[in-house]
Amino acid sequence: MGIEAFRKLSYGLYVVCSLKDGQINGQIANALFQVTSNPPTVAVSISKENLTHSYIQASRKFSVSILSQNTPMAFIGLFGFRSGRDVSKFKGVHYKSGTTGVPVVVQHAIGYLEAEVTGELDCGTHTIFAGRVVEGHVLNAEPPLTYDYYKNIKKGKAPKNAPTYTEQEVKPGMEKSPKYVCSICGYVYDPEQGDPDANIKPGTPFADLPEDWVCPICGADKAKFDMES
């Protein structure tokens, strides 16, 4: 079965947060949509391997921060490629405690919602949580960050636990400069794409990157990269 049609579906990028036993956590999510307007209900797909999944199941509530198009890649990397089991994601991040008690990230957000879980659907690797929206605010008029913009303009990648993750396709018979993978966050430097945010032009081999170049997702230096096998 070809899955090319999936790439035509529209998504946004959000920070979904929850809490459990006084601990808070959040992650990037892109498979989120409005289900009904009365009562106002949204649904989000969360990987069962993610810490946020267990927090939502325990507290039965979550927040959704709608990210701005100008959100830095390092911020997306923190919430999208790092685990709350290993790092404190909220250190130095502007957030508040919402009406429901869950953390609400307001940094780089154009608005947010808070929801209480009304149902869930087991989808194998992921769970879809439906939540009745109990609070919501617009923070500014900046354009939202769409998944298309993230992929094609910011040249971002999808972590393996994301609902939209697919293996990168390589056309046979094409000789390419090798890609390099960040051992910290999994970001793949593709010479064909370069790193536009760092003014690295497409076609720049990894070996020709400046010595002070760092991973656009987690900030790791070149020594933390390995050639993709």
Disulfide bonds with the S-S distance in Angstrom:
none
